Amino acid sequence: MEYPYSLFDLRGKVAAITGAARGIGAETARVLAAAGAKVAVLDVLEADGKATAEAICAEGGEAEFWKLDVTSESDVKRVFAEIAARFGGLGILVNNAGIEGPNAPTHELALEQWQQVMAVNVTGTFLCTKHAIGHMERAGGGAIVNVSSMYGIAGGPDVPPYHASKAAVRMMAKTDAMLYAGKGIRANSIHPGYIRTPMLEHVAQASGQGEALFDYLGGQTPAGKVGQPRDIAAGILYLVSDAGRYVTGAELVIDGGYTAR
């Protein structure tokens, strides 16, 4: 009988994770490496990114850091080619890089503010997917996960460009799932709820609420608490492993029940 946890065995797989220096991306890098994948830690935050890769190696995994601006097509193309050369291919892509942008009503947003969020969250996802596809085809297949948000499914009266961007990457995953299914490439989106990440920590500090904000957000969630990065990393592991081999074009919502209300 097959040992059930072998469904999550990523030995022989190569994973590229954007925005992997901190938060959900860093935890995903650790989890995929622990499952046996060779991991490319990609981020503009050089010190934190190197620290994440070094921590993975210290724990017995295999990882390397590349500084990557996902809005630069030349950088993305070059870095993905280097990853494939270094690790022998590329079969997993986690499009996690993202910024929140300004919290202002639509009519008060400057065009430049809107474009900055779209450049990172949407165009960055497009460019990374575009330049991963060829490597996945050569590998005989692959898995792509776009990190969206529960606000890519449900609306909210704040941060309009962020919410719009997260809805966009949700639909991009569905489109790519249909485009590349015949080539053995799966694409899905994952939708975190309130997760204790550096981004949310920054919001708490900037608002002056501090820990009280996490208490409030936990109270808005049926599970009664804010989630942790590992909650999302576990879902990503499922989507990129053989456990999720029949899952494509889907939305995995991990939000403590928030959108079930």
KOLKOLKE-316990 format. One record per residue (C-alpha): residue in one letter; residue number from 1; x, z, y. Coordinates in steps of 0.5 Angstrom, whole numbers. Each point is the difference from the previous one (the first is absolute). Layout:
REM KOLKOLKE-316990
<residuo=A | num=NUM | xx=X | zz=Z | yy=Y> $
...
***
This chain:
REM KOLKOLKE-316990
<residuo=M | num=1 | xx=0 | zz=0 | yy=0> $
<residuo=E | num=2 | xx=3 | zz=-2 | yy=7> $
<residuo=Y | num=3 | xx=1 | zz=6 | yy=4> $
<residuo=P | num=4 | xx=-5 | zz=0 | yy=6> $
<residuo=Y | num=5 | xx=5 | zz=1 | yy=5> $
<residuo=S | num=6 | xx=4 | zz=-6 | yy=-1> $
<residuo=L | num=7 | xx=-5 | zz=-3 | yy=4> $
<residuo=F | num=8 | xx=3 | zz=2 | yy=6> $
<residuo=D | num=9 | xx=7 | zz=-2 | yy=-2> $
<residuo=L | num=10 | xx=4 | zz=-4 | yy=5> $
<residuo=R | num=11 | xx=6 | zz=-1 | yy=-3> $
<residuo=G | num=12 | xx=3 | zz=-7 | yy=1> $
<residuo=K | num=13 | xx=-4 | zz=-1 | yy=6> $
<residuo=V | num=14 | xx=2 | zz=-1 | yy=7> $
<residuo=A | num=15 | xx=-4 | zz=3 | yy=6> $
<residuo=A | num=16 | xx=1 | zz=-1 | yy=7> $
<residuo=I | num=17 | xx=-4 | zz=5 | yy=5> $
<residuo=T | num=18 | xx=-1 | zz=-1 | yy=7> $
<residuo=G | num=19 | xx=0 | zz=6 | yy=5> $
<residuo=A | num=20 | xx=3 | zz=4 | yy=-6> $
<residuo=A | num=21 | xx=5 | zz=5 | yy=5> $
<residuo=R | num=22 | xx=-6 | zz=5 | yy=0> $
<residuo=G | num=23 | xx=-7 | zz=2 | yy=-2> $
<residuo=I | num=24 | xx=-4 | zz=-4 | yy=-5> $
<residuo=G | num=25 | xx=6 | zz=-5 | yy=0> $
<residuo=A | num=26 | xx=5 | zz=5 | yy=-2> $
<residuo=E | num=27 | xx=-4 | zz=3 | yy=-5> $
<residuo=T | num=28 | xx=-2 | zz=-6 | yy=-3> $
<residuo=A | num=29 | xx=7 | zz=-2 | yy=-1> $
<residuo=R | num=30 | xx=2 | zz=6 | yy=-3> $
<residuo=V | num=31 | xx=-6 | zz=0 | yy=-5> $
<residuo=L | num=32 | xx=1 | zz=-7 | yy=-2> $
<residuo=A | num=33 | xx=8 | zz=1 | yy=-1> $
<residuo=A | num=34 | xx=-2 | zz=6 | yy=-4> $
<residuo=A | num=35 | xx=-4 | zz=-5 | yy=-4> $
<residuo=G | num=36 | xx=6 | zz=-4 | yy=-1> $
<residuo=A | num=37 | xx=0 | zz=-5 | yy=5> $
<residuo=K | num=38 | xx=6 | zz=-3 | yy=4> $
<residuo=V | num=39 | xx=-3 | zz=2 | yy=7> $
<residuo=A | num=40 | xx=2 | zz=-4 | yy=7> $
<residuo=V | num=41 | xx=-1 | zz=5 | yy=5> $
<residuo=L | num=42 | xx=-2 | zz=-4 | yy=7> $
<residuo=D | num=43 | xx=-1 | zz=3 | yy=7> $
<residuo=V | num=44 | xx=2 | zz=0 | yy=7> $
<residuo=L | num=45 | xx=2 | zz=7 | yy=-1> $
<residuo=E | num=46 | xx=7 | zz=-1 | yy=-2> $
<residuo=A | num=47 | xx=2 | zz=8 | yy=-1> $
<residuo=D | num=48 | xx=-7 | zz=2 | yy=-3> $
<residuo=G | num=49 | xx=0 | zz=-6 | yy=-5> $
<residuo=K | num=50 | xx=8 | zz=1 | yy=-2> $
<residuo=A | num=51 | xx=-2 | zz=7 | yy=-2> $
<residuo=T | num=52 | xx=-6 | zz=-2 | yy=-4> $
<residuo=A | num=53 | xx=4 | zz=-5 | yy=-4> $
<residuo=E | num=54 | xx=5 | zz=5 | yy=-1> $
<residuo=A | num=55 | xx=-5 | zz=6 | yy=-2> $
<residuo=I | num=56 | xx=-2 | zz=-5 | yy=-5> $
<residuo=C | num=57 | xx=7 | zz=-2 | yy=-3> $
<residuo=A | num=58 | xx=1 | zz=8 | yy=0> $
<residuo=E | num=59 | xx=-6 | zz=1 | yy=-4> $
<residuo=G | num=60 | xx=2 | zz=-5 | yy=-5> $
<residuo=G | num=61 | xx=-3 | zz=-6 | yy=2> $
<residuo=E | num=62 | xx=2 | zz=-7 | yy=3> $
<residuo=A | num=63 | xx=-1 | zz=-2 | yy=7> $
<residuo=E | num=64 | xx=3 | zz=-3 | yy=6> $
<residuo=F | num=65 | xx=-1 | zz=0 | yy=8> $
<residuo=W | num=66 | xx=-1 | zz=-6 | yy=4> $
<residuo=K | num=67 | xx=-2 | zz=0 | yy=7> $
<residuo=L | num=68 | xx=-6 | zz=-5 | yy=1> $
<residuo=D | num=69 | xx=-4 | zz=-2 | yy=6> $
<residuo=V | num=70 | xx=-6 | zz=-2 | yy=-3> $
<residuo=T | num=71 | xx=-2 | zz=-4 | yy=6> $
<residuo=S | num=72 | xx=6 | zz=-5 | yy=-1> $
<residuo=E | num=73 | xx=-1 | zz=-5 | yy=-5> $
<residuo=S | num=74 | xx=8 | zz=-2 | yy=0> $
<residuo=D | num=75 | xx=1 | zz=8 | yy=-2> $
<residuo=V | num=76 | xx=-5 | zz=0 | yy=-5> $
<residuo=K | num=77 | xx=2 | zz=-7 | yy=-3> $
<residuo=R | num=78 | xx=7 | zz=3 | yy=0> $
<residuo=V | num=79 | xx=-1 | zz=7 | yy=-3> $
<residuo=F | num=80 | xx=-5 | zz=-2 | yy=-5> $
<residuo=A | num=81 | xx=6 | zz=-5 | yy=-3> $
<residuo=E | num=82 | xx=5 | zz=5 | yy=0> $
<residuo=I | num=83 | xx=-5 | zz=5 | yy=-4> $
<residuo=A | num=84 | xx=-1 | zz=-5 | yy=-5> $
<residuo=A | num=85 | xx=8 | zz=-2 | yy=0> $
<residuo=R | num=86 | xx=1 | zz=8 | yy=-1> $
<residuo=F | num=87 | xx=-5 | zz=2 | yy=-5> $
<residuo=G | num=88 | xx=-1 | zz=-7 | yy=-4> $
<residuo=G | num=89 | xx=-7 | zz=-2 | yy=3> $
<residuo=L | num=90 | xx=-6 | zz=3 | yy=4> $
<residuo=G | num=91 | xx=-7 | zz=2 | yy=-4> $
<residuo=I | num=92 | xx=-3 | zz=5 | yy=5> $
<residuo=L | num=93 | xx=-1 | zz=0 | yy=7> $
<residuo=V | num=94 | xx=-4 | zz=6 | yy=4> $
<residuo=N | num=95 | xx=-2 | zz=-2 | yy=7> $
<residuo=N | num=96 | xx=1 | zz=7 | yy=3> $
<residuo=A | num=97 | xx=3 | zz=-1 | yy=7> $
<residuo=G | num=98 | xx=-5 | zz=2 | yy=5> $
<residuo=I | num=99 | xx=-1 | zz=3 | yy=7> $
<residuo=E | num=100 | xx=-6 | zz=3 | yy=3> $
<residuo=G | num=101 | xx=0 | zz=-3 | yy=7> $
<residuo=P | num=102 | xx=-3 | zz=3 | yy=6> $
<residuo=N | num=103 | xx=-7 | zz=4 | yy=-1> $
<residuo=A | num=104 | xx=-4 | zz=-3 | yy=6> $
<residuo=P | num=105 | xx=-6 | zz=-3 | yy=0> $
<residuo=T | num=106 | xx=0 | zz=-8 | yy=-1> $
<residuo=H | num=107 | xx=-2 | zz=-2 | yy=8> $
<residuo=E | num=108 | xx=6 | zz=5 | yy=2> $
<residuo=L | num=109 | xx=5 | zz=-3 | yy=-5> $
<residuo=A | num=110 | xx=6 | zz=-5 | yy=3> $
<residuo=L | num=111 | xx=1 | zz=-6 | yy=-4> $
<residuo=E | num=112 | xx=7 | zz=2 | yy=-2> $
<residuo=Q | num=113 | xx=-2 | zz=6 | yy=-3> $
<residuo=W | num=114 | xx=-5 | zz=-4 | yy=-4> $
<residuo=Q | num=115 | xx=5 | zz=-5 | yy=-2> $
<residuo=Q | num=116 | xx=5 | zz=5 | yy=-2> $
<residuo=V | num=117 | xx=-4 | zz=4 | yy=-5> $
<residuo=M | num=118 | xx=-2 | zz=-7 | yy=-3> $
<residuo=A | num=119 | xx=7 | zz=-2 | yy=0> $
<residuo=V | num=120 | xx=2 | zz=5 | yy=-5> $
<residuo=N | num=121 | xx=-6 | zz=2 | yy=-4> $
<residuo=V | num=122 | xx=-3 | zz=-7 | yy=-1> $
<residuo=T | num=123 | xx=6 | zz=-5 | yy=1> $
<residuo=G | num=124 | xx=5 | zz=4 | yy=-3> $
<residuo=T | num=125 | xx=-5 | zz=0 | yy=-6> $
<residuo=F | num=126 | xx=0 | zz=-7 | yy=0> $
<residuo=L | num=127 | xx=7 | zz=-1 | yy=1> $
<residuo=C | num=128 | xx=2 | zz=4 | yy=-6> $
<residuo=T | num=129 | xx=-5 | zz=-3 | yy=-5> $
<residuo=K | num=130 | xx=2 | zz=-7 | yy=2> $
<residuo=H | num=131 | xx=7 | zz=1 | yy=-1> $
<residuo=A | num=132 | xx=-1 | zz=5 | yy=-7> $
<residuo=I | num=133 | xx=-5 | zz=-6 | yy=-3> $
<residuo=G | num=134 | xx=6 | zz=-4 | yy=-2> $
<residuo=H | num=135 | xx=4 | zz=5 | yy=-3> $
<residuo=M | num=136 | xx=-6 | zz=3 | yy=-4> $
<residuo=E | num=137 | xx=-1 | zz=-7 | yy=-2> $
<residuo=R | num=138 | xx=7 | zz=-1 | yy=-3> $
<residuo=A | num=139 | xx=-1 | zz=7 | yy=-3> $
<residuo=G | num=140 | xx=-7 | zz=-2 | yy=-4> $
<residuo=G | num=141 | xx=-4 | zz=4 | yy=4> $
<residuo=G | num=142 | xx=-1 | zz=6 | yy=5> $
<residuo=A | num=143 | xx=-4 | zz=5 | yy=3> $
<residuo=I | num=144 | xx=-1 | zz=1 | yy=8> $
<residuo=V | num=145 | xx=-4 | zz=6 | yy=3> $
<residuo=N | num=146 | xx=-2 | zz=0 | yy=7> $
<residuo=V | num=147 | xx=0 | zz=7 | yy=3> $
<residuo=S | num=148 | xx=-7 | zz=0 | yy=4> $
<residuo=S | num=149 | xx=-4 | zz=6 | yy=2> $
<residuo=M | num=150 | xx=-7 | zz=3 | yy=-1> $
<residuo=Y | num=151 | xx=-1 | zz=-3 | yy=7> $
<residuo=G | num=152 | xx=1 | zz=-7 | yy=-3> $
<residuo=I | num=153 | xx=-6 | zz=1 | yy=-3> $
<residuo=A | num=154 | xx=-4 | zz=5 | yy=4> $
<residuo=G | num=155 | xx=0 | zz=0 | yy=8> $
<residuo=G | num=156 | xx=2 | zz=5 | yy=4> $
<residuo=P | num=157 | xx=0 | zz=1 | yy=8> $
<residuo=D | num=158 | xx=7 | zz=0 | yy=1> $
<residuo=V | num=159 | xx=7 | zz=-4 | yy=0> $
<residuo=P | num=160 | xx=-4 | zz=-7 | yy=0> $
<residuo=P | num=161 | xx=7 | zz=-4 | yy=-2> $
<residuo=Y | num=162 | xx=2 | zz=4 | yy=-6> $
<residuo=H | num=163 | xx=-7 | zz=0 | yy=-3> $
<residuo=A | num=164 | xx=-1 | zz=-8 | yy=1> $
<residuo=S | num=165 | xx=7 | zz=0 | yy=-3> $
<residuo=K | num=166 | xx=-2 | zz=4 | yy=-6> $
<residuo=A | num=167 | xx=-6 | zz=-4 | yy=-1> $
<residuo=A | num=168 | xx=4 | zz=-7 | yy=0> $
<residuo=V | num=169 | xx=5 | zz=2 | yy=-5> $
<residuo=R | num=170 | xx=-5 | zz=2 | yy=-5> $
<residuo=M | num=171 | xx=-3 | zz=-7 | yy=1> $
<residuo=M | num=172 | xx=7 | zz=-3 | yy=-1> $
<residuo=A | num=173 | xx=1 | zz=4 | yy=-7> $
<residuo=K | num=174 | xx=-7 | zz=-3 | yy=-2> $
<residuo=T | num=175 | xx=2 | zz=-7 | yy=2> $
<residuo=D | num=176 | xx=7 | zz=0 | yy=-3> $
<residuo=A | num=177 | xx=-3 | zz=3 | yy=-6> $
<residuo=M | num=178 | xx=-4 | zz=-6 | yy=-1> $
<residuo=L | num=179 | xx=5 | zz=-5 | yy=2> $
<residuo=Y | num=180 | xx=6 | zz=2 | yy=-5> $
<residuo=A | num=181 | xx=-4 | zz=3 | yy=-6> $
<residuo=G | num=182 | xx=2 | zz=-6 | yy=-4> $
<residuo=K | num=183 | xx=7 | zz=1 | yy=1> $
<residuo=G | num=184 | xx=-1 | zz=7 | yy=-2> $
<residuo=I | num=185 | xx=1 | zz=4 | yy=7> $
<residuo=R | num=186 | xx=-5 | zz=5 | yy=1> $
<residuo=A | num=187 | xx=-2 | zz=3 | yy=7> $
<residuo=N | num=188 | xx=-4 | zz=6 | yy=2> $
<residuo=S | num=189 | xx=-1 | zz=4 | yy=6> $
<residuo=I | num=190 | xx=1 | zz=8 | yy=0> $
<residuo=H | num=191 | xx=-4 | zz=4 | yy=5> $
<residuo=P | num=192 | xx=2 | zz=7 | yy=2> $
<residuo=G | num=193 | xx=-4 | zz=5 | yy=3> $
<residuo=Y | num=194 | xx=3 | zz=6 | yy=4> $
<residuo=I | num=195 | xx=7 | zz=1 | yy=-3> $
<residuo=R | num=196 | xx=5 | zz=4 | yy=3> $
<residuo=T | num=197 | xx=6 | zz=-5 | yy=2> $
<residuo=P | num=198 | xx=4 | zz=0 | yy=6> $
<residuo=M | num=199 | xx=-5 | zz=-4 | yy=4> $
<residuo=L | num=200 | xx=-5 | zz=5 | yy=-1> $
<residuo=E | num=201 | xx=5 | zz=5 | yy=2> $
<residuo=H | num=202 | xx=1 | zz=-3 | yy=6> $
<residuo=V | num=203 | xx=-7 | zz=-1 | yy=2> $
<residuo=A | num=204 | xx=-1 | zz=8 | yy=-1> $
<residuo=Q | num=205 | xx=6 | zz=1 | yy=4> $
<residuo=A | num=206 | xx=-2 | zz=-5 | yy=6> $
<residuo=S | num=207 | xx=-7 | zz=3 | yy=0> $
<residuo=G | num=208 | xx=2 | zz=7 | yy=1> $
<residuo=Q | num=209 | xx=-4 | zz=2 | yy=-6> $
<residuo=G | num=210 | xx=5 | zz=1 | yy=-5> $
<residuo=E | num=211 | xx=-2 | zz=3 | yy=-7> $
<residuo=A | num=212 | xx=-7 | zz=1 | yy=3> $
<residuo=L | num=213 | xx=-1 | zz=-8 | yy=-1> $
<residuo=F | num=214 | xx=2 | zz=0 | yy=-7> $
<residuo=D | num=215 | xx=-5 | zz=6 | yy=-1> $
<residuo=Y | num=216 | xx=-5 | zz=-4 | yy=3> $
<residuo=L | num=217 | xx=1 | zz=-7 | yy=-3> $
<residuo=G | num=218 | xx=0 | zz=4 | yy=-7> $
<residuo=G | num=219 | xx=-7 | zz=3 | yy=2> $
<residuo=Q | num=220 | xx=-2 | zz=-8 | yy=1> $
<residuo=T | num=221 | xx=2 | zz=-1 | yy=-7> $
<residuo=P | num=222 | xx=-4 | zz=1 | yy=-6> $
<residuo=A | num=223 | xx=6 | zz=2 | yy=-4> $
<residuo=G | num=224 | xx=1 | zz=6 | yy=6> $
<residuo=K | num=225 | xx=7 | zz=-2 | yy=1> $
<residuo=V | num=226 | xx=5 | zz=-5 | yy=3> $
<residuo=G | num=227 | xx=3 | zz=-4 | yy=-5> $
<residuo=Q | num=228 | xx=8 | zz=-1 | yy=-2> $
<residuo=P | num=229 | xx=4 | zz=-6 | yy=0> $
<residuo=R | num=230 | xx=1 | zz=1 | yy=-8> $
<residuo=D | num=231 | xx=-8 | zz=-1 | yy=0> $
<residuo=I | num=232 | xx=1 | zz=-7 | yy=2> $
<residuo=A | num=233 | xx=7 | zz=-2 | yy=-3> $
<residuo=A | num=234 | xx=-4 | zz=2 | yy=-7> $
<residuo=G | num=235 | xx=-5 | zz=-5 | yy=2> $
<residuo=I | num=236 | xx=5 | zz=-6 | yy=1> $
<residuo=L | num=237 | xx=4 | zz=2 | yy=-6> $
<residuo=Y | num=238 | xx=-7 | zz=-2 | yy=-4> $
<residuo=L | num=239 | xx=-1 | zz=-6 | yy=4> $
<residuo=V | num=240 | xx=7 | zz=-3 | yy=-1> $
<residuo=S | num=241 | xx=1 | zz=2 | yy=-8> $
<residuo=D | num=242 | xx=-3 | zz=-2 | yy=-6> $
<residuo=A | num=243 | xx=-5 | zz=5 | yy=1> $
<residuo=G | num=244 | xx=-3 | zz=-4 | yy=5> $
<residuo=R | num=245 | xx=1 | zz=-7 | yy=-3> $
<residuo=Y | num=246 | xx=-7 | zz=-2 | yy=0> $
<residuo=V | num=247 | xx=-1 | zz=2 | yy=7> $
<residuo=T | num=248 | xx=1 | zz=-5 | yy=6> $
<residuo=G | num=249 | xx=-4 | zz=-1 | yy=6> $
<residuo=A | num=250 | xx=-2 | zz=7 | yy=0> $
<residuo=E | num=251 | xx=-1 | zz=6 | yy=5> $
<residuo=L | num=252 | xx=3 | zz=7 | yy=-2> $
<residuo=V | num=253 | xx=-3 | zz=5 | yy=4> $
<residuo=I | num=254 | xx=4 | zz=7 | yy=0> $
<residuo=D | num=255 | xx=-4 | zz=4 | yy=6> $
<residuo=G | num=256 | xx=-2 | zz=6 | yy=-3> $
<residuo=G | num=257 | xx=-7 | zz=-3 | yy=0> $
<residuo=Y | num=258 | xx=0 | zz=-1 | yy=7> $
<residuo=T | num=259 | xx=-4 | zz=-7 | yy=0> $
<residuo=A | num=260 | xx=-4 | zz=2 | yy=-6> $
<residuo=R | num=261 | xx=-4 | zz=4 | yy=5> $
***
